[in-house]
């Protein structure tokens, strides 16, 4: 079963869009897949770096 996904709309700076497009193409992923991957890693990093 595929994970549930929701459509969202965000506004990004043009330079961020250009860089994400470039990186996603290099990684053979779609723009949205790449953003999702980056955000997951960011959230994981934040969670792992918080004192418990």
PDBQT receptor file of N, H, CA, C and O in Angstrom, charges set to zero:
ATOM      1  N   UNK A   1       0.838  -1.178   0.000  1.00  0.00    +0.000 N 
ATOM      2  CA  UNK A   1       0.000   0.000   0.000  1.00  0.00    +0.000 C 
ATOM      3  C   UNK A   1       0.885   1.245   0.000  1.00  0.00    +0.000 C 
ATOM      4  O   UNK A   1       1.826   1.345   0.787  1.00  0.00    +0.000 OA
ATOM      5  N   UNK A   2       0.582   2.178  -0.875  1.00  0.00    +0.000 N 
ATOM      6  H   UNK A   2      -0.183   2.097  -1.515  1.00  0.00    +0.000 HD
ATOM      7  CA  UNK A   2       1.357   3.405  -0.962  1.00  0.00    +0.000 C 
ATOM      8  C   UNK A   2       1.066   4.305   0.232  1.00  0.00    +0.000 C 
ATOM      9  O   UNK A   2      -0.051   4.314   0.751  1.00  0.00    +0.000 OA
ATOM     10  N   UNK A   3       2.069   5.060   0.667  1.00  0.00    +0.000 N 
ATOM     11  H   UNK A   3       2.976   5.053   0.246  1.00  0.00    +0.000 HD
ATOM     12  CA  UNK A   3       1.811   6.005   1.760  1.00  0.00    +0.000 C 
ATOM     13  C   UNK A   3       0.826   7.075   1.306  1.00  0.00    +0.000 C 
ATOM     14  O   UNK A   3       0.805   7.456   0.135  1.00  0.00    +0.000 OA
ATOM     15  N   UNK A   4       0.029   7.545   2.219  1.00  0.00    +0.000 N 
ATOM     16  H   UNK A   4       0.046   7.236   3.170  1.00  0.00    +0.000 HD
ATOM     17  CA  UNK A   4      -0.921   8.595   1.897  1.00  0.00    +0.000 C 
ATOM     18  C   UNK A   4      -0.184   9.906   1.709  1.00  0.00    +0.000 C 
ATOM     19  O   UNK A   4       0.742  10.233   2.452  1.00  0.00    +0.000 OA
ATOM     20  N   UNK A   5      -0.607  10.636   0.717  1.00  0.00    +0.000 N 
ATOM     21  H   UNK A   5      -1.359  10.370   0.114  1.00  0.00    +0.000 HD
ATOM     22  CA  UNK A   5       0.016  11.919   0.443  1.00  0.00    +0.000 C 
ATOM     23  C   UNK A   5      -1.074  12.958   0.277  1.00  0.00    +0.000 C 
ATOM     24  O   UNK A   5      -2.200  12.649  -0.111  1.00  0.00    +0.000 OA
ATOM     25  N   UNK A   6      -0.718  14.184   0.576  1.00  0.00    +0.000 N 
ATOM     26  H   UNK A   6       0.197  14.435   0.892  1.00  0.00    +0.000 HD
ATOM     27  CA  UNK A   6      -1.643  15.297   0.425  1.00  0.00    +0.000 C 
ATOM     28  C   UNK A   6      -0.997  16.361  -0.437  1.00  0.00    +0.000 C 
ATOM     29  O   UNK A   6       0.213  16.583  -0.377  1.00  0.00    +0.000 OA
ATOM     30  N   UNK A   7      -1.805  17.001  -1.223  1.00  0.00    +0.000 N 
ATOM     31  H   UNK A   7      -2.788  16.820  -1.272  1.00  0.00    +0.000 HD
ATOM     32  CA  UNK A   7      -1.310  18.104  -2.037  1.00  0.00    +0.000 C 
ATOM     33  C   UNK A   7      -1.235  19.355  -1.178  1.00  0.00    +0.000 C 
ATOM     34  O   UNK A   7      -2.140  19.658  -0.401  1.00  0.00    +0.000 OA
ATOM     35  N   UNK A   8      -0.140  20.066  -1.339  1.00  0.00    +0.000 N 
ATOM     36  H   UNK A   8       0.596  19.820  -1.970  1.00  0.00    +0.000 HD
ATOM     37  CA  UNK A   8       0.027  21.346  -0.647  1.00  0.00    +0.000 C 
ATOM     38  C   UNK A   8       0.560  22.364  -1.652  1.00  0.00    +0.000 C 
ATOM     39  O   UNK A   8       1.126  22.013  -2.687  1.00  0.00    +0.000 OA
ATOM     40  N   UNK A   9       0.366  23.593  -1.322  1.00  0.00    +0.000 N 
ATOM     41  H   UNK A   9      -0.094  23.879  -0.481  1.00  0.00    +0.000 HD
ATOM     42  CA  UNK A   9       0.887  24.668  -2.152  1.00  0.00    +0.000 C 
ATOM     43  C   UNK A   9       1.807  25.520  -1.294  1.00  0.00    +0.000 C 
ATOM     44  O   UNK A   9       1.420  25.990  -0.224  1.00  0.00    +0.000 OA
ATOM     45  N   UNK A  10       3.034  25.715  -1.776  1.00  0.00    +0.000 N 
ATOM     46  H   UNK A  10       3.349  25.334  -2.646  1.00  0.00    +0.000 HD
ATOM     47  CA  UNK A  10       3.985  26.556  -1.044  1.00  0.00    +0.000 C 
ATOM     48  C   UNK A  10       4.621  27.535  -2.025  1.00  0.00    +0.000 C 
ATOM     49  O   UNK A  10       4.615  27.317  -3.236  1.00  0.00    +0.000 OA
ATOM     50  N   UNK A  11       5.154  28.590  -1.491  1.00  0.00    +0.000 N 
ATOM     51  H   UNK A  11       5.159  28.767  -0.507  1.00  0.00    +0.000 HD
ATOM     52  CA  UNK A  11       5.865  29.571  -2.294  1.00  0.00    +0.000 C 
ATOM     53  C   UNK A  11       7.336  29.496  -1.922  1.00  0.00    +0.000 C 
ATOM     54  O   UNK A  11       7.707  29.586  -0.751  1.00  0.00    +0.000 OA
ATOM     55  N   UNK A  12       8.167  29.329  -2.947  1.00  0.00    +0.000 N 
ATOM     56  H   UNK A  12       7.866  29.256  -3.898  1.00  0.00    +0.000 HD
ATOM     57  CA  UNK A  12       9.611  29.219  -2.735  1.00  0.00    +0.000 C 
ATOM     58  C   UNK A  12      10.329  30.297  -3.525  1.00  0.00    +0.000 C 
ATOM     59  O   UNK A  12       9.833  30.777  -4.545  1.00  0.00    +0.000 OA
ATOM     60  N   UNK A  13      11.496  30.667  -3.041  1.00  0.00    +0.000 N 
ATOM     61  H   UNK A  13      11.898  30.277  -2.213  1.00  0.00    +0.000 HD
ATOM     62  CA  UNK A  13      12.335  31.614  -3.774  1.00  0.00    +0.000 C 
ATOM     63  C   UNK A  13      12.819  30.955  -5.065  1.00  0.00    +0.000 C 
ATOM     64  O   UNK A  13      13.031  29.744  -5.122  1.00  0.00    +0.000 OA
ATOM     65  N   UNK A  14      12.989  31.782  -6.099  1.00  0.00    +0.000 N 
ATOM     66  H   UNK A  14      12.817  32.766  -6.053  1.00  0.00    +0.000 HD
ATOM     67  CA  UNK A  14      13.416  31.259  -7.398  1.00  0.00    +0.000 C 
ATOM     68  C   UNK A  14      14.744  30.520  -7.336  1.00  0.00    +0.000 C 
ATOM     69  O   UNK A  14      14.925  29.511  -8.018  1.00  0.00    +0.000 OA
ATOM     70  N   UNK A  15      15.675  31.012  -6.526  1.00  0.00    +0.000 N 
ATOM     71  H   UNK A  15      15.528  31.832  -5.972  1.00  0.00    +0.000 HD
ATOM     72  CA  UNK A  15      16.977  30.345  -6.442  1.00  0.00    +0.000 C 
ATOM     73  C   UNK A  15      16.857  28.969  -5.791  1.00  0.00    +0.000 C 
ATOM     74  O   UNK A  15      17.597  28.051  -6.143  1.00  0.00    +0.000 OA
ATOM     75  N   UNK A  16      15.936  28.822  -4.851  1.00  0.00    +0.000 N 
ATOM     76  H   UNK A  16      15.335  29.568  -4.565  1.00  0.00    +0.000 HD
ATOM     77  CA  UNK A  16      15.699  27.517  -4.210  1.00  0.00    +0.000 C 
ATOM     78  C   UNK A  16      15.085  26.553  -5.223  1.00  0.00    +0.000 C 
ATOM     79  O   UNK A  16      15.483  25.390  -5.304  1.00  0.00    +0.000 OA
ATOM     80  N   UNK A  17      14.128  27.035  -5.982  1.00  0.00    +0.000 N 
ATOM     81  H   UNK A  17      13.805  27.979  -5.916  1.00  0.00    +0.000 HD
ATOM     82  CA  UNK A  17      13.484  26.198  -7.000  1.00  0.00    +0.000 C 
ATOM     83  C   UNK A  17      14.517  25.699  -8.005  1.00  0.00    +0.000 C 
ATOM     84  O   UNK A  17      14.537  24.516  -8.344  1.00  0.00    +0.000 OA
ATOM     85  N   UNK A  18      15.354  26.581  -8.470  1.00  0.00    +0.000 N 
ATOM     86  H   UNK A  18      15.338  27.542  -8.194  1.00  0.00    +0.000 HD
ATOM     87  CA  UNK A  18      16.382  26.195  -9.452  1.00  0.00    +0.000 C 
ATOM     88  C   UNK A  18      17.317  25.129  -8.902  1.00  0.00    +0.000 C 
ATOM     89  O   UNK A  18      17.629  24.152  -9.583  1.00  0.00    +0.000 OA
ATOM     90  N   UNK A  19      17.760  25.326  -7.663  1.00  0.00    +0.000 N 
ATOM     91  H   UNK A  19      17.506  26.120  -7.111  1.00  0.00    +0.000 HD
ATOM     92  CA  UNK A  19      18.697  24.364  -7.066  1.00  0.00    +0.000 C 
ATOM     93  C   UNK A  19      18.024  23.018  -6.821  1.00  0.00    +0.000 C 
ATOM     94  O   UNK A  19      18.624  21.975  -7.080  1.00  0.00    +0.000 OA
ATOM     95  N   UNK A  20      16.787  23.025  -6.325  1.00  0.00    +0.000 N 
ATOM     96  H   UNK A  20      16.300  23.872  -6.115  1.00  0.00    +0.000 HD
ATOM     97  CA  UNK A  20      16.075  21.769  -6.081  1.00  0.00    +0.000 C 
ATOM     98  C   UNK A  20      15.823  21.032  -7.395  1.00  0.00    +0.000 C 
ATOM     99  O   UNK A  20      15.955  19.809  -7.451  1.00  0.00    +0.000 OA
ATOM    100  N   UNK A  21      15.467  21.750  -8.437  1.00  0.00    +0.000 N 
ATOM    101  H   UNK A  21      15.359  22.744  -8.391  1.00  0.00    +0.000 HD
ATOM    102  CA  UNK A  21      15.275  21.119  -9.751  1.00  0.00    +0.000 C 
ATOM    103  C   UNK A  21      16.567  20.454 -10.220  1.00  0.00    +0.000 C 
ATOM    104  O   UNK A  21      16.561  19.323 -10.705  1.00  0.00    +0.000 OA
ATOM    105  N   UNK A  22      17.663  21.174 -10.066  1.00  0.00    +0.000 N 
ATOM    106  H   UNK A  22      17.668  22.093  -9.672  1.00  0.00    +0.000 HD
ATOM    107  CA  UNK A  22      18.967  20.641 -10.468  1.00  0.00    +0.000 C 
ATOM    108  C   UNK A  22      19.315  19.382  -9.679  1.00  0.00    +0.000 C 
ATOM    109  O   UNK A  22      19.714  18.372 -10.259  1.00  0.00    +0.000 OA
ATOM    110  N   UNK A  23      19.163  19.443  -8.373  1.00  0.00    +0.000 N 
ATOM    111  H   UNK A  23      18.838  20.264  -7.902  1.00  0.00    +0.000 HD
ATOM    112  CA  UNK A  23      19.501  18.301  -7.520  1.00  0.00    +0.000 C 
ATOM    113  C   UNK A  23      18.560  17.116  -7.755  1.00  0.00    +0.000 C 
ATOM    114  O   UNK A  23      18.994  15.965  -7.737  1.00  0.00    +0.000 OA
ATOM    115  N   UNK A  24      17.300  17.393  -7.970  1.00  0.00    +0.000 N 
ATOM    116  H   UNK A  24      16.948  18.329  -7.985  1.00  0.00    +0.000 HD
ATOM    117  CA  UNK A  24      16.351  16.299  -8.197  1.00  0.00    +0.000 C 
ATOM    118  C   UNK A  24      16.637  15.579  -9.514  1.00  0.00    +0.000 C 
ATOM    119  O   UNK A  24      16.501  14.359  -9.607  1.00  0.00    +0.000 OA
ATOM    120  N   UNK A  25      17.031  16.341 -10.519  1.00  0.00    +0.000 N 
ATOM    121  H   UNK A  25      17.142  17.332 -10.443  1.00  0.00    +0.000 HD
ATOM    122  CA  UNK A  25      17.388  15.712 -11.800  1.00  0.00    +0.000 C 
ATOM    123  C   UNK A  25      18.641  14.852 -11.655  1.00  0.00    +0.000 C 
ATOM    124  O   UNK A  25      18.714  13.755 -12.209  1.00  0.00    +0.000 OA
ATOM    125  N   UNK A  26      19.612  15.346 -10.919  1.00  0.00    +0.000 N 
ATOM    126  H   UNK A  26      19.552  16.237 -10.470  1.00  0.00    +0.000 HD
ATOM    127  CA  UNK A  26      20.838  14.575 -10.694  1.00  0.00    +0.000 C 
ATOM    128  C   UNK A  26      20.553  13.280  -9.946  1.00  0.00    +0.000 C 
ATOM    129  O   UNK A  26      21.230  12.272 -10.149  1.00  0.00    +0.000 OA
ATOM    130  N   UNK A  27      19.547  13.315  -9.081  1.00  0.00    +0.000 N 
ATOM    131  H   UNK A  27      18.997  14.133  -8.916  1.00  0.00    +0.000 HD
ATOM    132  CA  UNK A  27      19.183  12.156  -8.267  1.00  0.00    +0.000 C 
ATOM    133  C   UNK A  27      18.078  11.318  -8.920  1.00  0.00    +0.000 C 
ATOM    134  O   UNK A  27      17.592  10.350  -8.335  1.00  0.00    +0.000 OA
ATOM    135  N   UNK A  28      17.695  11.699 -10.120  1.00  0.00    +0.000 N 
ATOM    136  H   UNK A  28      18.089  12.486 -10.595  1.00  0.00    +0.000 HD
ATOM    137  CA  UNK A  28      16.645  11.012 -10.885  1.00  0.00    +0.000 C 
ATOM    138  C   UNK A  28      15.344  10.892 -10.083  1.00  0.00    +0.000 C 
ATOM    139  O   UNK A  28      14.744   9.820 -10.005  1.00  0.00    +0.000 OA
ATOM    140  N   UNK A  29      14.931  11.997  -9.501  1.00  0.00    +0.000 N 
ATOM    141  H   UNK A  29      15.418  12.867  -9.565  1.00  0.00    +0.000 HD
ATOM    142  CA  UNK A  29      13.684  12.073  -8.738  1.00  0.00    +0.000 C 
ATOM    143  C   UNK A  29      12.867  13.247  -9.254  1.00  0.00    +0.000 C 
ATOM    144  O   UNK A  29      13.390  14.162  -9.891  1.00  0.00    +0.000 OA
ATOM    145  N   UNK A  30      11.590  13.200  -8.969  1.00  0.00    +0.000 N 
ATOM    146  H   UNK A  30      11.165  12.458  -8.452  1.00  0.00    +0.000 HD
ATOM    147  CA  UNK A  30      10.759  14.349  -9.307  1.00  0.00    +0.000 C 
ATOM    148  C   UNK A  30      11.032  15.466  -8.304  1.00  0.00    +0.000 C 
ATOM    149  O   UNK A  30      11.598  15.246  -7.233  1.00  0.00    +0.000 OA
ATOM    150  N   UNK A  31      10.621  16.644  -8.677  1.00  0.00    +0.000 N 
ATOM    151  H   UNK A  31      10.161  16.823  -9.547  1.00  0.00    +0.000 HD
ATOM    152  CA  UNK A  31      10.778  17.807  -7.806  1.00  0.00    +0.000 C 
ATOM    153  C   UNK A  31      10.125  17.544  -6.451  1.00  0.00    +0.000 C 
ATOM    154  O   UNK A  31      10.745  17.771  -5.412  1.00  0.00    +0.000 OA
ATOM    155  N   UNK A  32       8.905  17.077  -6.453  1.00  0.00    +0.000 N 
ATOM    156  H   UNK A  32       8.402  16.893  -7.297  1.00  0.00    +0.000 HD
ATOM    157  CA  UNK A  32       8.192  16.844  -5.187  1.00  0.00    +0.000 C 
ATOM    158  C   UNK A  32       8.805  15.694  -4.389  1.00  0.00    +0.000 C 
ATOM    159  O   UNK A  32       8.868  15.766  -3.161  1.00  0.00    +0.000 OA
ATOM    160  N   UNK A  33       9.254  14.648  -5.057  1.00  0.00    +0.000 N 
ATOM    161  H   UNK A  33       9.203  14.590  -6.054  1.00  0.00    +0.000 HD
ATOM    162  CA  UNK A  33       9.913  13.549  -4.346  1.00  0.00    +0.000 C 
ATOM    163  C   UNK A  33      11.179  14.046  -3.650  1.00  0.00    +0.000 C 
ATOM    164  O   UNK A  33      11.475  13.658  -2.520  1.00  0.00    +0.000 OA
ATOM    165  N   UNK A  34      11.909  14.900  -4.335  1.00  0.00    +0.000 N 
ATOM    166  H   UNK A  34      11.668  15.216  -5.253  1.00  0.00    +0.000 HD
ATOM    167  CA  UNK A  34      13.153  15.405  -3.757  1.00  0.00    +0.000 C 
ATOM    168  C   UNK A  34      12.875  16.283  -2.546  1.00  0.00    +0.000 C 
ATOM    169  O   UNK A  34      13.543  16.158  -1.520  1.00  0.00    +0.000 OA
ATOM    170  N   UNK A  35      11.900  17.165  -2.661  1.00  0.00    +0.000 N 
ATOM    171  H   UNK A  35      11.358  17.266  -3.495  1.00  0.00    +0.000 HD
ATOM    172  CA  UNK A  35      11.533  18.022  -1.525  1.00  0.00    +0.000 C 
ATOM    173  C   UNK A  35      11.080  17.161  -0.355  1.00  0.00    +0.000 C 
ATOM    174  O   UNK A  35      11.459  17.422   0.787  1.00  0.00    +0.000 OA
ATOM    175  N   UNK A  36      10.288  16.154  -0.619  1.00  0.00    +0.000 N 
ATOM    176  H   UNK A  36       9.980  15.941  -1.547  1.00  0.00    +0.000 HD
ATOM    177  CA  UNK A  36       9.814  15.252   0.432  1.00  0.00    +0.000 C 
ATOM    178  C   UNK A  36      10.994  14.558   1.126  1.00  0.00    +0.000 C 
ATOM    179  O   UNK A  36      11.031  14.461   2.352  1.00  0.00    +0.000 OA
ATOM    180  N   UNK A  37      11.935  14.086   0.344  1.00  0.00    +0.000 N 
ATOM    181  H   UNK A  37      11.905  14.165  -0.652  1.00  0.00    +0.000 HD
ATOM    182  CA  UNK A  37      13.118  13.421   0.894  1.00  0.00    +0.000 C 
ATOM    183  C   UNK A  37      13.930  14.384   1.770  1.00  0.00    +0.000 C 
ATOM    184  O   UNK A  37      14.341  14.029   2.875  1.00  0.00    +0.000 OA
ATOM    185  N   UNK A  38      14.153  15.582   1.277  1.00  0.00    +0.000 N 
ATOM    186  H   UNK A  38      13.819  15.871   0.380  1.00  0.00    +0.000 HD
ATOM    187  CA  UNK A  38      14.931  16.578   2.022  1.00  0.00    +0.000 C 
ATOM    188  C   UNK A  38      14.237  16.939   3.333  1.00  0.00    +0.000 C 
ATOM    189  O   UNK A  38      14.887  17.030   4.374  1.00  0.00    +0.000 OA
ATOM    190  N   UNK A  39      12.941  17.142   3.289  1.00  0.00    +0.000 N 
ATOM    191  H   UNK A  39      12.413  17.068   2.443  1.00  0.00    +0.000 HD
ATOM    192  CA  UNK A  39      12.202  17.487   4.502  1.00  0.00    +0.000 C 
ATOM    193  C   UNK A  39      12.201  16.342   5.512  1.00  0.00    +0.000 C 
ATOM    194  O   UNK A  39      12.334  16.576   6.714  1.00  0.00    +0.000 OA
ATOM    195  N   UNK A  40      12.053  15.121   5.039  1.00  0.00    +0.000 N 
ATOM    196  H   UNK A  40      11.944  14.931   4.063  1.00  0.00    +0.000 HD
ATOM    197  CA  UNK A  40      12.109  13.967   5.951  1.00  0.00    +0.000 C 
ATOM    198  C   UNK A  40      13.450  13.898   6.657  1.00  0.00    +0.000 C 
ATOM    199  O   UNK A  40      13.514  13.673   7.865  1.00  0.00    +0.000 OA
ATOM    200  N   UNK A  41      14.528  14.095   5.892  1.00  0.00    +0.000 N 
ATOM    201  H   UNK A  41      14.475  14.279   4.911  1.00  0.00    +0.000 HD
ATOM    202  CA  UNK A  41      15.862  14.049   6.482  1.00  0.00    +0.000 C 
ATOM    203  C   UNK A  41      16.054  15.189   7.471  1.00  0.00    +0.000 C 
ATOM    204  O   UNK A  41      16.641  14.994   8.535  1.00  0.00    +0.000 OA
ATOM    205  N   UNK A  42      15.577  16.350   7.137  1.00  0.00    +0.000 N 
ATOM    206  H   UNK A  42      15.101  16.509   6.272  1.00  0.00    +0.000 HD
ATOM    207  CA  UNK A  42      15.690  17.504   8.024  1.00  0.00    +0.000 C 
ATOM    208  C   UNK A  42      14.964  17.248   9.346  1.00  0.00    +0.000 C 
ATOM    209  O   UNK A  42      15.504  17.515  10.419  1.00  0.00    +0.000 OA
ATOM    210  N   UNK A  43      13.750  16.735   9.260  1.00  0.00    +0.000 N 
ATOM    211  H   UNK A  43      13.311  16.519   8.388  1.00  0.00    +0.000 HD
ATOM    212  CA  UNK A  43      12.977  16.446  10.473  1.00  0.00    +0.000 C 
ATOM    213  C   UNK A  43      13.639  15.352  11.309  1.00  0.00    +0.000 C 
ATOM    214  O   UNK A  43      13.646  15.427  12.538  1.00  0.00    +0.000 OA
ATOM    215  N   UNK A  44      14.189  14.347  10.651  1.00  0.00    +0.000 N 
ATOM    216  H   UNK A  44      14.183  14.286   9.653  1.00  0.00    +0.000 HD
ATOM    217  CA  UNK A  44      14.903  13.284  11.338  1.00  0.00    +0.000 C 
ATOM    218  C   UNK A  44      16.127  13.850  12.068  1.00  0.00    +0.000 C 
ATOM    219  O   UNK A  44      16.392  13.497  13.217  1.00  0.00    +0.000 OA
ATOM    220  N   UNK A  45      16.861  14.725  11.391  1.00  0.00    +0.000 N 
ATOM    221  H   UNK A  45      16.645  15.011  10.458  1.00  0.00    +0.000 HD
ATOM    222  CA  UNK A  45      18.044  15.350  11.993  1.00  0.00    +0.000 C 
ATOM    223  C   UNK A  45      17.664  16.179  13.213  1.00  0.00    +0.000 C 
ATOM    224  O   UNK A  45      18.347  16.126  14.236  1.00  0.00    +0.000 OA
ATOM    225  N   UNK A  46      16.599  16.930  13.113  1.00  0.00    +0.000 N 
ATOM    226  H   UNK A  46      16.044  16.973  12.282  1.00  0.00    +0.000 HD
ATOM    227  CA  UNK A  46      16.136  17.743  14.250  1.00  0.00    +0.000 C 
ATOM    228  C   UNK A  46      15.770  16.835  15.420  1.00  0.00    +0.000 C 
ATOM    229  O   UNK A  46      16.145  17.092  16.564  1.00  0.00    +0.000 OA
ATOM    230  N   UNK A  47      15.046  15.792  15.122  1.00  0.00    +0.000 N 
ATOM    231  H   UNK A  47      14.741  15.583  14.193  1.00  0.00    +0.000 HD
ATOM    232  CA  UNK A  47      14.618  14.851  16.179  1.00  0.00    +0.000 C 
ATOM    233  C   UNK A  47      15.819  14.208  16.859  1.00  0.00    +0.000 C 
ATOM    234  O   UNK A  47      15.830  14.062  18.081  1.00  0.00    +0.000 OA
ATOM    235  N   UNK A  48      16.817  13.828  16.094  1.00  0.00    +0.000 N 
ATOM    236  H   UNK A  48      16.808  13.947  15.101  1.00  0.00    +0.000 HD
ATOM    237  CA  UNK A  48      18.005  13.161  16.639  1.00  0.00    +0.000 C 
ATOM    238  C   UNK A  48      18.922  14.097  17.412  1.00  0.00    +0.000 C 
ATOM    239  O   UNK A  48      19.710  13.647  18.244  1.00  0.00    +0.000 OA
ATOM    240  N   UNK A  49      18.827  15.365  17.149  1.00  0.00    +0.000 N 
ATOM    241  H   UNK A  49      18.187  15.730  16.473  1.00  0.00    +0.000 HD
ATOM    242  CA  UNK A  49      19.711  16.324  17.811  1.00  0.00    +0.000 C 
ATOM    243  C   UNK A  49      19.092  16.988  19.027  1.00  0.00    +0.000 C 
ATOM    244  O   UNK A  49      19.746  17.793  19.691  1.00  0.00    +0.000 OA
ATOM    245  N   UNK A  50      17.868  16.672  19.325  1.00  0.00    +0.000 N 
ATOM    246  H   UNK A  50      17.337  16.018  18.786  1.00  0.00    +0.000 HD
ATOM    247  CA  UNK A  50      17.229  17.263  20.497  1.00  0.00    +0.000 C 
ATOM    248  C   UNK A  50      17.600  16.490  21.754  1.00  0.00    +0.000 C 
ATOM    249  O   UNK A  50      17.558  15.260  21.770  1.00  0.00    +0.000 OA
ATOM    250  N   UNK A  51      17.961  17.207  22.795  1.00  0.00    +0.000 N 
ATOM    251  H   UNK A  51      17.995  18.206  22.782  1.00  0.00    +0.000 HD
ATOM    252  CA  UNK A  51      18.269  16.516  24.061  1.00  0.00    +0.000 C 
ATOM    253  C   UNK A  51      17.022  15.844  24.627  1.00  0.00    +0.000 C 
ATOM    254  O   UNK A  51      15.912  16.365  24.518  1.00  0.00    +0.000 OA
ATOM    255  N   UNK A  52      17.230  14.678  25.234  1.00  0.00    +0.000 N 
ATOM    256  H   UNK A  52      18.132  14.255  25.323  1.00  0.00    +0.000 HD
ATOM    257  CA  UNK A  52      16.088  13.943  25.797  1.00  0.00    +0.000 C 
ATOM    258  C   UNK A  52      16.169  13.876  27.283  1.00  0.00    +0.000 C 
ATOM    259  O   UNK A  52      15.292  13.295  27.923  1.00  0.00    +0.000 OA
TER     260      UNK A  52
